[in-house]
Amino acid sequence: MLNNYNFPDHIKGDTFIGTQFTVVVNEVPLDLTGASIKMILRKSAKAPASLTLEIGSGITVADAPGGVFNINEQIIDIPAFKYLYDIEITLSNGDVKTYIGGTFQILQDITYG
């Protein structure tokens, strides 16, 4: 089941404050030990990736057995647009799951241009 999460609007070039997710399946935290996590923002489902985040590059696992990971604080400087995204988790046993997806609106920074 895909849980829809729409990020708050973010201004291009500003520091994104970060967000924490806890993945729970059937009321049990999903063990992320040995998992890989990837988040991609695209203008449409088939468009090239505008931003890719992975563990060690924008994503951190905070509590693997507890199913907790963070989209880290970082500067997001991609063109203004209402992006689609999802977060794909590849578990240590090779299973691939996508539990989270939605939109991420990047607004134009007026001061910088």
N, CA, C and O atoms as a printed pandas DataFrame, in Angstrom:
     atom_number atom_name residue_name chain_id  residue_number  x_coord  y_coord  z_coord
0              1         N          MET        A               1    0.840   -1.176    0.000
1              2        CA          MET        A               1    0.000    0.000    0.000
2              3         C          MET        A               1    0.885    1.239    0.000
3              4         O          MET        A               1    1.790    1.357    0.827
4              5         N          LEU        A               2    0.630    2.163   -0.922
5              6        CA          LEU        A               2    1.403    3.393   -1.026
6              7         C          LEU        A               2    0.789    4.460   -0.124
7              8         O          LEU        A               2   -0.373    4.832   -0.286
8              9         N          ASN        A               3    1.582    4.943    0.821
9             10        CA          ASN        A               3    1.146    6.020    1.695
10            11         C          ASN        A               3    1.486    7.337    1.024
11            12         O          ASN        A               3    2.648    7.596    0.709
12            13         N          ASN        A               4    0.480    8.169    0.804
13            14        CA          ASN        A               4    0.673    9.444    0.142
14            15         C          ASN        A               4    1.159   10.480    1.154
15            16         O          ASN        A               4    0.496   10.744    2.157
16            17         N          TYR        A               5    2.325   11.061    0.875
17            18        CA          TYR        A               5    2.852   12.140    1.703
18            19         C          TYR        A               5    3.282   13.256    0.766
19            20         O          TYR        A               5    4.182   13.077   -0.055
20            21         N          ASN        A               6    2.638   14.404    0.892
21            22        CA          ASN        A               6    3.005   15.560    0.099
22            23         C          ASN        A               6    3.860   16.486    0.960
23            24         O          ASN        A               6    3.400   17.016    1.971
24            25         N          PHE        A               7    5.104   16.669    0.545
25            26        CA          PHE        A               7    6.008   17.533    1.288
26            27         C          PHE        A               7    5.468   18.953    1.325
27            28         O          PHE        A               7    4.774   19.367    0.397
28            29         N          PRO        A               8    5.771   19.718    2.387
29            30        CA          PRO        A               8    5.423   21.145    2.394
30            31         C          PRO        A               8    6.172   21.854    1.258
31            32         O          PRO        A               8    7.254   21.422    0.861
32            33         N          ASP        A               9    5.590   22.943    0.738
33            34        CA          ASP        A               9    6.263   23.710   -0.306
34            35         C          ASP        A               9    7.665   24.106    0.153
35            36         O          ASP        A               9    7.894   24.421    1.321
36            37         N          HIS        A              10    8.597   24.081   -0.802
37            38        CA          HIS        A              10    9.995   24.410   -0.502
38            39         C          HIS        A              10   10.494   25.428   -1.531
39            40         O          HIS        A              10   10.195   25.309   -2.719
40            41         N          ILE        A              11   11.245   26.414   -1.080
41            42        CA          ILE        A              11   11.767   27.435   -1.986
42            43         C          ILE        A              11   13.110   26.983   -2.550
43            44         O          ILE        A              11   14.015   26.592   -1.813
44            45         N          LYS        A              12   13.212   27.045   -3.869
45            46        CA          LYS        A              12   14.420   26.656   -4.612
46            47         C          LYS        A              12   15.655   27.320   -4.004
47            48         O          LYS        A              12   15.674   28.530   -3.778
48            49         N          GLY        A              13   16.675   26.520   -3.745
49            50        CA          GLY        A              13   17.942   27.021   -3.228
50            51         C          GLY        A              13   18.006   27.189   -1.724
51            52         O          GLY        A              13   19.077   27.467   -1.184
52            53         N          ASP        A              14   16.874   27.027   -1.025
53            54        CA          ASP        A              14   16.863   27.135    0.430
54            55         C          ASP        A              14   17.220   25.789    1.065
55            56         O          ASP        A              14   17.198   24.747    0.409
56            57         N          THR        A              15   17.543   25.839    2.339
57            58        CA          THR        A              15   17.852   24.626    3.088
58            59         C          THR        A              15   16.555   23.916    3.476
59            60         O          THR        A              15   15.709   24.478    4.172
60            61         N          PHE        A              16   16.415   22.688    3.022
61            62        CA          PHE        A              16   15.302   21.824    3.400
62            63         C          PHE        A              16   15.566   21.339    4.813
63            64         O          PHE        A              16   16.661   20.855    5.099
64            65         N          ILE        A              17   14.588   21.458    5.705
65            66        CA          ILE        A              17   14.833   21.152    7.126
66            67         C          ILE        A              17   14.943   19.658    7.435
67            68         O          ILE        A              17   15.412   19.283    8.510
68            69         N          GLY        A              18   14.524   18.820    6.519
69            70        CA          GLY        A              18   14.586   17.377    6.747
70            71         C          GLY        A              18   13.249   16.837    7.210
71            72         O          GLY        A              18   12.413   17.573    7.735
72            73         N          THR        A              19   13.058   15.544    7.010
73            74        CA          THR        A              19   11.821   14.856    7.389
74            75         C          THR        A              19   12.165   13.444    7.824
75            76         O          THR        A              19   13.032   12.794    7.239
76            77         N          GLN        A              20   11.481   12.979    8.848
77            78        CA          GLN        A              20   11.699   11.612    9.324
78            79         C          GLN        A              20   10.476   10.759    8.977
79            80         O          GLN        A              20    9.333   11.193    9.120
80            81         N          PHE        A              21   10.746    9.548    8.523
81            82        CA          PHE        A              21    9.695    8.576    8.215
82            83         C          PHE        A              21    9.902    7.328    9.068
83            84         O          PHE        A              21   11.036    6.928    9.333
84            85         N          THR        A              22    8.806    6.723    9.492
85            86        CA          THR        A              22    8.828    5.413   10.136
86            87         C          THR        A              22    7.939    4.500    9.305
87            88         O          THR        A              22    6.748    4.761    9.138
88            89         N          VAL        A              23    8.530    3.423    8.783
89            90        CA          VAL        A              23    7.777    2.486    7.949
90            91         C          VAL        A              23    7.252    1.369    8.845
91            92         O          VAL        A              23    8.016    0.649    9.488
92            93         N          VAL        A              24    5.928    1.246    8.868
93            94        CA          VAL        A              24    5.252    0.225    9.676
94            95         C          VAL        A              24    4.373   -0.596    8.738
95            96         O          VAL        A              24    3.555   -0.047    8.000
96            97         N          VAL        A              25    4.547   -1.902    8.772
97            98        CA          VAL        A              25    3.761   -2.812    7.938
98            99         C          VAL        A              25    3.019   -3.772    8.862
99           100         O          VAL        A              25    3.633   -4.467    9.672
100          101         N          ASN        A              26    1.699   -3.805    8.736
101          102        CA          ASN        A              26    0.870   -4.662    9.599
102          103         C          ASN        A              26    1.171   -4.408   11.072
103          104         O          ASN        A              26    1.288   -5.342   11.865
104          105         N          GLU        A              27    1.293   -3.129   11.424
105          106        CA          GLU        A              27    1.513   -2.665   12.794
106          107         C          GLU        A              27    2.875   -3.039   13.370
107          108         O          GLU        A              27    3.079   -2.945   14.581
108          109         N          VAL        A              28    3.823   -3.467   12.507
109          110        CA          VAL        A              28    5.171   -3.832   12.942
110          111         C          VAL        A              28    6.173   -2.984   12.162
111          112         O          VAL        A              28    6.080   -2.895   10.937
112          113         N          PRO        A              29    7.136   -2.355   12.859
113          114        CA          PRO        A              29    8.146   -1.581   12.134
114          115         C          PRO        A              29    8.901   -2.463   11.142
115          116         O          PRO        A              29    9.260   -3.597   11.458
116          117         N          LEU        A              30    9.138   -1.935    9.941
117          118        CA          LEU        A              30    9.875   -2.657    8.908
118          119         C          LEU        A              30   11.364   -2.579    9.231
119          120         O          LEU        A              30   11.915   -1.483    9.333
120          121         N          ASP        A              31   12.012   -3.714    9.390
121          122        CA          ASP        A              31   13.447   -3.746    9.700
122          123         C          ASP        A              31   14.237   -3.306    8.466
123          124         O          ASP        A              31   14.209   -3.969    7.429
124          125         N          LEU        A              32   14.932   -2.195    8.591
125          126        CA          LEU        A              32   15.714   -1.642    7.489
126          127         C          LEU        A              32   17.189   -2.041    7.542
127          128         O          LEU        A              32   18.004   -1.500    6.796
128          129         N          THR        A              33   17.533   -2.982    8.418
129          130        CA          THR        A              33   18.915   -3.447    8.511
130          131         C          THR        A              33   19.355   -4.016    7.162
131          132         O          THR        A              33   18.731   -4.940    6.640
132          133         N          GLY        A              34   20.417   -3.467    6.609
133          134        CA          GLY        A              34   20.937   -3.930    5.328
134          135         C          GLY        A              34   20.148   -3.477    4.108
135          136         O          GLY        A              34   20.448   -3.889    2.988
136          137         N          ALA        A              35   19.144   -2.634    4.315
137          138        CA          ALA        A              35   18.307   -2.169    3.208
138          139         C          ALA        A              35   18.970   -1.007    2.471
139          140         O          ALA        A              35   19.816   -0.307    3.027
140          141         N          SER        A              36   18.577   -0.815    1.223
141          142        CA          SER        A              36   18.933    0.408    0.498
142          143         C          SER        A              36   17.638    1.188    0.296
143          144         O          SER        A              36   16.564    0.609    0.130
144          145         N          ILE        A              37   17.763    2.519    0.315
145          146        CA          ILE        A              37   16.599    3.393    0.184
146          147         C          ILE        A              37   16.922    4.442   -0.871
147          148         O          ILE        A              37   17.992    5.050   -0.846
148          149         N          LYS        A              38   15.989    4.649   -1.797
149          150        CA          LYS        A              38   16.194    5.626   -2.861
150          151         C          LYS        A              38   14.932    6.455   -3.034
151          152         O          LYS        A              38   13.823    5.922   -3.069
152          153         N          MET        A              39   15.115    7.765   -3.141
153          154        CA          MET        A              39   14.023    8.696   -3.416
154          155         C          MET        A              39   14.365    9.448   -4.693
155          156         O          MET        A              39   15.468    9.977   -4.827
156          157         N          ILE        A              40   13.423    9.497   -5.633
157          158        CA          ILE        A              40   13.639   10.206   -6.894
158          159         C          ILE        A              40   12.500   11.193   -7.113
159          160         O          ILE        A              40   11.329   10.849   -6.950
160          161         N          LEU        A              41   12.852   12.432   -7.487
161          162        CA          LEU        A              41   11.877   13.440   -7.887
162          163         C          LEU        A              41   11.913   13.542   -9.405
163          164         O          LEU        A              41   12.984   13.620  -10.007
164          165         N          ARG        A              42   10.725   13.541  -10.021
165          166        CA          ARG        A              42   10.584   13.652  -11.474
166          167         C          ARG        A              42    9.427   14.594  -11.792
167          168         O          ARG        A              42    8.498   14.743  -10.999
168          169         N          LYS        A              43    9.496   15.232  -12.969
169          170        CA          LYS        A              43    8.408   16.109  -13.410
170          171         C          LYS        A              43    7.194   15.298  -13.851
171          172         O          LYS        A              43    6.067   15.788  -13.779
172          173         N          SER        A              44    7.405   14.080  -14.301
173          174        CA          SER        A              44    6.326   13.140  -14.623
174          175         C          SER        A              44    6.889   11.740  -14.404
175          176         O          SER        A              44    8.095   11.571  -14.221
176          177         N          ALA        A              45    6.026   10.755  -14.425
177          178        CA          ALA        A              45    6.453    9.385  -14.133
178          179         C          ALA        A              45    7.567    8.891  -15.054
179          180         O          ALA        A              45    8.404    8.093  -14.632
180          181         N          LYS        A              46    7.590    9.349  -16.291
181          182        CA          LYS        A              46    8.582    8.874  -17.263
182          183         C          LYS        A              46    9.710    9.881  -17.514
183          184         O          LYS        A              46   10.618    9.600  -18.296
184          185         N          ALA        A              47    9.665   11.040  -16.870
185          186        CA          ALA        A              47   10.682   12.084  -17.080
186          187         C          ALA        A              47   12.004   11.684  -16.433
187          188         O          ALA        A              47   12.017   10.853  -15.525
188          189         N          PRO        A              48   13.117   12.262  -16.887
189          190        CA          PRO        A              48   14.398   12.007  -16.235
190          191         C          PRO        A              48   14.353   12.473  -14.773
191          192         O          PRO        A              48   13.589   13.374  -14.426
192          193         N          ALA        A              49   15.159   11.864  -13.944
193          194        CA          ALA        A              49   15.223   12.254  -12.535
194          195         C          ALA        A              49   15.759   13.676  -12.410
195          196         O          ALA        A              49   16.768   14.030  -13.020
196          197         N          SER        A              50   15.068   14.483  -11.611
197          198        CA          SER        A              50   15.537   15.837  -11.316
198          199         C          SER        A              50   16.367   15.856  -10.039
199          200         O          SER        A              50   17.224   16.723   -9.866
200          201         N          LEU        A              51   16.119   14.908   -9.150
201          202        CA          LEU        A              51   16.869   14.786   -7.904
202          203         C          LEU        A              51   16.800   13.333   -7.452
203          204         O          LEU        A              51   15.724   12.734   -7.440
204          205         N          THR        A              52   17.935   12.771   -7.085
205          206        CA          THR        A              52   17.994   11.408   -6.561
206          207         C          THR        A              52   18.708   11.437   -5.215
207          208         O          THR        A              52   19.815   11.964   -5.102
208          209         N          LEU        A              53   18.072   10.873   -4.205
209          210        CA          LEU        A              53   18.657   10.761   -2.874
210          211         C          LEU        A              53   18.743    9.287   -2.506
211          212         O          LEU        A              53   17.844    8.504   -2.814
212          213         N          GLU        A              54   19.838    8.918   -1.842
213          214        CA          GLU        A              54   20.041    7.542   -1.396
214          215         C          GLU        A              54   20.716    7.563   -0.032
215          216         O          GLU        A              54   21.145    8.620    0.430
216          217         N          ILE        A              55   20.813    6.419    0.607
217          218        CA          ILE        A              55   21.547    6.331    1.862
218          219         C          ILE        A              55   22.979    6.792    1.603
219          220         O          ILE        A              55   23.635    6.325    0.672
220          221         N          GLY        A              56   23.448    7.706    2.431
221          222        CA          GLY        A              56   24.786    8.260    2.283
222          223         C          GLY        A              56   24.830    9.481    1.383
223          224         O          GLY        A              56   25.849   10.167    1.306
224          225         N          SER        A              57   23.730    9.751    0.705
225          226        CA          SER        A              57   23.646   10.903   -0.195
226          227         C          SER        A              57   22.253   11.523   -0.086
227          228         O          SER        A              57   21.477   11.519   -1.041
228          229         N          GLY        A              58   21.957   12.053    1.099
229          230        CA          GLY        A              58   20.678   12.714    1.328
230          231         C          GLY        A              58   19.690   11.941    2.180
231          232         O          GLY        A              58   18.696   12.507    2.636
232          233         N          ILE        A              59   19.944   10.657    2.404
233          234        CA          ILE        A              59   19.081    9.823    3.255
234          235         C          ILE        A              59   19.946    9.143    4.301
235          236         O          ILE        A              59   21.045    8.673    4.007
236          237         N          THR        A              60   19.436    9.097    5.530
237          238        CA          THR        A              60   20.125    8.422    6.633
238          239         C          THR        A              60   19.155    7.492    7.347
239          240         O          THR        A              60   18.021    7.880    7.626
240          241         N          VAL        A              61   19.580    6.286    7.643
241          242        CA          VAL        A              61   18.781    5.378    8.466
242          243         C          VAL        A              61   19.067    5.731    9.923
243          244         O          VAL        A              61   20.210    5.666   10.375
244          245         N          ALA        A              62   18.020    6.104   10.650
245          246        CA          ALA        A              62   18.168    6.541   12.044
246          247         C          ALA        A              62   18.016    5.385   13.029
247          248         O          ALA        A              62   18.692    5.353   14.057
248          249         N          ASP        A              63   17.135    4.439   12.723
249          250        CA          ASP        A              63   16.877    3.282   13.593
250          251         C          ASP        A              63   16.444    2.134   12.683
251          252         O          ASP        A              63   15.256    1.971   12.402
252          253         N          ALA        A              64   17.404    1.345   12.227
253          254        CA          ALA        A              64   17.110    0.278   11.261
254          255         C          ALA        A              64   16.056   -0.706   11.777
255          256         O          ALA        A              64   15.063   -0.930   11.085
256          257         N          PRO        A              65   16.231   -1.306   12.971
257          258        CA          PRO        A              65   15.209   -2.256   13.435
258          259         C          PRO        A              65   13.839   -1.608   13.638
259          260         O          PRO        A              65   12.810   -2.272   13.514
260          261         N          GLY        A              66   13.829   -0.305   13.951
261          262        CA          GLY        A              66   12.583    0.415   14.185
262          263         C          GLY        A              66   11.943    0.963   12.923
263          264         O          GLY        A              66   10.873    1.568   12.993
264          265         N          GLY        A              67   12.582    0.764   11.747
265          266        CA          GLY        A              67   12.011    1.212   10.479
266          267         C          GLY        A              67   12.079    2.714   10.253
267          268         O          GLY        A              67   11.277    3.264    9.498
268          269         N          VAL        A              68   13.043    3.394   10.910
269          270        CA          VAL        A              68   13.103    4.857   10.863
270          271         C          VAL        A              68   14.244    5.328    9.965
271          272         O          VAL        A              68   15.385    4.889   10.106
272          273         N          PHE        A              69   13.911    6.240    9.032
273          274        CA          PHE        A              69   14.944    6.871    8.208
274          275         C          PHE        A              69   14.608    8.337    8.007
275          276         O          PHE        A              69   13.463    8.756    8.179
276          277         N          ASN        A              70   15.620    9.111    7.640
277          278        CA          ASN        A              70   15.475   10.551    7.469
278          279         C          ASN        A              70   15.808   10.968    6.046
279          280         O          ASN        A              70   16.728   10.433    5.427
280          281         N          ILE        A              71   15.051   11.925    5.536
281          282        CA          ILE        A              71   15.486   12.710    4.394
282          283         C          ILE        A              71   16.223   13.871    5.062
283          284         O          ILE        A              71   15.603   14.677    5.756
284          285         N          ASN        A              72   17.526   13.963    4.863
285          286        CA          ASN        A              72   18.374   14.869    5.621
286          287         C          ASN        A              72   18.155   16.341    5.296
287          288         O          ASN        A              72   17.640   16.701    4.238
288          289         N          GLU        A              73   18.564   17.176    6.245
289          290        CA          GLU        A              73   18.634   18.610    5.983
290          291         C          GLU        A              73   19.647   18.817    4.865
291          292         O          GLU        A              73   20.745   18.262    4.904
292          293         N          GLN        A              74   19.278   19.614    3.873
293          294        CA          GLN        A              74   20.144   19.842    2.723
294          295         C          GLN        A              74   19.590   20.981    1.884
295          296         O          GLN        A              74   18.406   21.309    1.971
296          297         N          ILE        A              75   20.439   21.573    1.083
297          298        CA          ILE        A              75   19.981   22.594    0.143
298          299         C          ILE        A              75   19.415   21.879   -1.080
299          300         O          ILE        A              75   20.077   21.035   -1.683
300          301         N          ILE        A              76   18.188   22.228   -1.433
301          302        CA          ILE        A              76   17.558   21.668   -2.631
302          303         C          ILE        A              76   17.463   22.793   -3.648
303          304         O          ILE        A              76   16.733   23.765   -3.456
304          305         N          ASP        A              77   18.210   22.647   -4.727
305          306        CA          ASP        A              77   18.318   23.699   -5.731
306          307         C          ASP        A              77   18.059   23.120   -7.115
307          308         O          ASP        A              77   18.959   23.013   -7.948
308          309         N          ILE        A              78   16.806   22.753   -7.332
309          310        CA          ILE        A              78   16.376   22.255   -8.645
310          311         C          ILE        A              78   15.304   23.215   -9.164
311          312         O          ILE        A              78   14.747   23.982   -8.378
312          313         N          PRO        A              79   15.003   23.193  -10.454
313          314        CA          PRO        A              79   14.025   24.130  -11.005
314          315         C          PRO        A              79   12.671   24.063  -10.288
315          316         O          PRO        A              79   12.239   23.000   -9.842
316          317         N          ALA        A              80   12.019   25.218  -10.189
317          318        CA          ALA        A              80   10.687   25.289   -9.587
318          319         C          ALA        A              80    9.716   24.424  -10.393
319          320         O          ALA        A              80    9.653   24.517  -11.619
320          321         N          PHE        A              81    8.960   23.578   -9.680
321          322        CA          PHE        A              81    8.007   22.669  -10.322
322          323         C          PHE        A              81    7.311   21.870   -9.222
323          324         O          PHE        A              81    7.832   21.762   -8.112
324          325         N          LYS        A              82    6.145   21.312   -9.520
325          326        CA          LYS        A              82    5.486   20.380   -8.600
326          327         C          LYS        A              82    5.879   18.968   -9.023
327          328         O          LYS        A              82    5.294   18.399   -9.944
328          329         N          TYR        A              83    6.872   18.414   -8.341
329          330        CA          TYR        A              83    7.458   17.119   -8.681
330          331         C          TYR        A              83    6.654   15.966   -8.106
331          332         O          TYR        A              83    6.001   16.098   -7.070
332          333         N          LEU        A              84    6.712   14.835   -8.793
333          334        CA          LEU        A              84    6.246   13.554   -8.270
334          335         C          LEU        A              84    7.455   12.859   -7.653
335          336         O          LEU        A              84    8.580   13.039   -8.119
336          337         N          TYR        A              85    7.231   12.076   -6.619
337          338        CA          TYR        A              85    8.333   11.307   -6.034
338          339         C          TYR        A              85    7.780   10.023   -5.450
339          340         O          TYR        A              85    6.585    9.906   -5.175
340          341         N          ASP        A              86    8.667    9.069   -5.267
341          342        CA          ASP        A              86    8.390    7.936   -4.400
342          343         C          ASP        A              86    9.694    7.509   -3.747
343          344         O          ASP        A              86   10.783    7.907   -4.161
344          345         N          ILE        A              87    9.551    6.698   -2.726
345          346        CA          ILE        A              87   10.708    6.205   -1.980
346          347         C          ILE        A              87   10.685    4.684   -2.068
347          348         O          ILE        A              87    9.777    4.026   -1.560
348          349         N          GLU        A              88   11.702    4.148   -2.720
349          350        CA          GLU        A              88   11.802    2.709   -2.943
350          351         C          GLU        A              88   12.800    2.115   -1.952
351          352         O          GLU        A              88   13.912    2.617   -1.790
352          353         N          ILE        A              89   12.383    1.043   -1.297
353          354        CA          ILE        A              89   13.222    0.354   -0.314
354          355         C          ILE        A              89   13.526   -1.039   -0.837
355          356         O          ILE        A              89   12.618   -1.810   -1.148
356          357         N          THR        A              90   14.813   -1.356   -0.930
357          358        CA          THR        A              90   15.231   -2.711   -1.281
358          359         C          THR        A              90   15.724   -3.365    0.004
359          360         O          THR        A              90   16.750   -2.969    0.555
360          361         N          LEU        A              91   15.001   -4.353    0.469
361          362        CA          LEU        A              91   15.328   -5.024    1.728
362          363         C          LEU        A              91   16.534   -5.942    1.557
363          364         O          LEU        A              91   16.918   -6.280    0.438
364          365         N          SER        A              92   17.116   -6.333    2.665
365          366        CA          SER        A              92   18.317   -7.171    2.627
366          367         C          SER        A              92   18.076   -8.511    1.935
367          368         O          SER        A              92   19.022   -9.116    1.431
368          369         N          ASN        A              93   16.821   -8.990    1.900
369          370        CA          ASN        A              93   16.517  -10.256    1.216
370          371         C          ASN        A              93   16.255  -10.065   -0.279
371          372         O          ASN        A              93   15.949  -11.027   -0.984
372          373         N          GLY        A              94   16.375   -8.811   -0.770
373          374        CA          GLY        A              94   16.176   -8.529   -2.183
374          375         C          GLY        A              94   14.783   -8.050   -2.556
375          376         O          GLY        A              94   14.571   -7.584   -3.675
376          377         N          ASP        A              95   13.830   -8.156   -1.637
377          378        CA          ASP        A              95   12.479   -7.659   -1.913
378          379         C          ASP        A              95   12.527   -6.143   -2.117
379          380         O          ASP        A              95   13.218   -5.433   -1.386
380          381         N          VAL        A              96   11.795   -5.659   -3.106
381          382        CA          VAL        A              96   11.717   -4.226   -3.392
382          383         C          VAL        A              96   10.304   -3.761   -3.066
383          384         O          VAL        A              96    9.323   -4.329   -3.545
384          385         N          LYS        A              97   10.216   -2.717   -2.241
385          386        CA          LYS        A              97    8.922   -2.206   -1.799
386          387         C          LYS        A              97    8.897   -0.683   -1.935
387          388         O          LYS        A              97    9.896   -0.009   -1.688
388          389         N          THR        A              98    7.743   -0.157   -2.330
389          390        CA          THR        A              98    7.534    1.283   -2.386
390          391         C          THR        A              98    6.331    1.593   -1.511
391          392         O          THR        A              98    5.189    1.325   -1.885
392          393         N          TYR        A              99    6.601    2.163   -0.341
393          394        CA          TYR        A              99    5.551    2.431    0.631
394          395         C          TYR        A              99    5.132    3.899    0.680
395          396         O          TYR        A              99    4.048    4.213    1.172
396          397         N          ILE        A             100    5.982    4.807    0.171
397          398        CA          ILE        A             100    5.746    6.238    0.329
398          399         C          ILE        A             100    5.881    6.924   -1.026
399          400         O          ILE        A             100    6.795    6.620   -1.793
400          401         N          GLY        A             101    4.980    7.839   -1.314
401          402        CA          GLY        A             101    5.053    8.623   -2.545
402          403         C          GLY        A             101    4.129    9.822   -2.457
403          404         O          GLY        A             101    3.295    9.909   -1.556
404          405         N          GLY        A             102    4.279   10.750   -3.401
405          406        CA          GLY        A             102    3.417   11.927   -3.399
406          407         C          GLY        A             102    3.999   13.027   -4.256
407          408         O          GLY        A             102    4.569   12.779   -5.319
408          409         N          THR        A             103    3.843   14.260   -3.770
409          410        CA          THR        A             103    4.351   15.414   -4.502
410          411         C          THR        A             103    5.294   16.236   -3.640
411          412         O          THR        A             103    5.251   16.189   -2.411
412          413         N          PHE        A             104    6.150   16.994   -4.324
413          414        CA          PHE        A             104    7.113   17.866   -3.655
414          415         C          PHE        A             104    7.188   19.142   -4.499
415          416         O          PHE        A             104    7.805   19.157   -5.563
416          417         N          GLN        A             105    6.556   20.203   -4.013
417          418        CA          GLN        A             105    6.476   21.479   -4.730
418          419         C          GLN        A             105    7.705   22.327   -4.419
419          420         O          GLN        A             105    7.965   22.672   -3.266
420          421         N          ILE        A             106    8.455   22.656   -5.470
421          422        CA          ILE        A             106    9.587   23.575   -5.337
422          423         C          ILE        A             106    9.134   24.908   -5.925
423          424         O          ILE        A             106    8.726   24.981   -7.084
424          425         N          LEU        A             107    9.210   25.957   -5.113
425          426        CA          LEU        A             107    8.810   27.290   -5.534
426          427         C          LEU        A             107   10.013   28.106   -5.967
427          428         O          LEU        A             107   11.118   27.911   -5.462
428          429         N          GLN        A             108    9.797   29.025   -6.909
429          430        CA          GLN        A             108   10.882   29.879   -7.383
430          431         C          GLN        A             108   11.327   30.829   -6.265
431          432         O          GLN        A             108   10.497   31.432   -5.585
432          433         N          ASP        A             109   12.633   30.953   -6.088
433          434        CA          ASP        A             109   13.227   31.911   -5.169
434          435         C          ASP        A             109   13.275   33.262   -5.867
435          436         O          ASP        A             109   13.937   33.401   -6.895
436          437         N          ILE        A             110   12.595   34.243   -5.334
437          438        CA          ILE        A             110   12.513   35.564   -5.969
438          439         C          ILE        A             110   13.799   36.364   -5.743
439          440         O          ILE        A             110   14.246   37.066   -6.651
440          441         N          THR        A             111   14.397   36.274   -4.564
441          442        CA          THR        A             111   15.599   37.045   -4.245
442          443         C          THR        A             111   16.774   36.646   -5.119
443          444         O          THR        A             111   17.486   37.501   -5.645
444          445         N          TYR        A             112   16.973   35.344   -5.271
445          446        CA          TYR        A             112   18.105   34.839   -6.052
446          447         C          TYR        A             112   17.805   34.896   -7.546
447          448         O          TYR        A             112   18.671   35.242   -8.350
448          449         N          GLY        A             113   16.599   34.561   -7.901
449          450        CA          GLY        A             113   16.204   34.580   -9.300
450          451         C          GLY        A             113   16.214   33.236   -9.855
451          452         O          GLY        A             113   15.906   33.052  -11.033
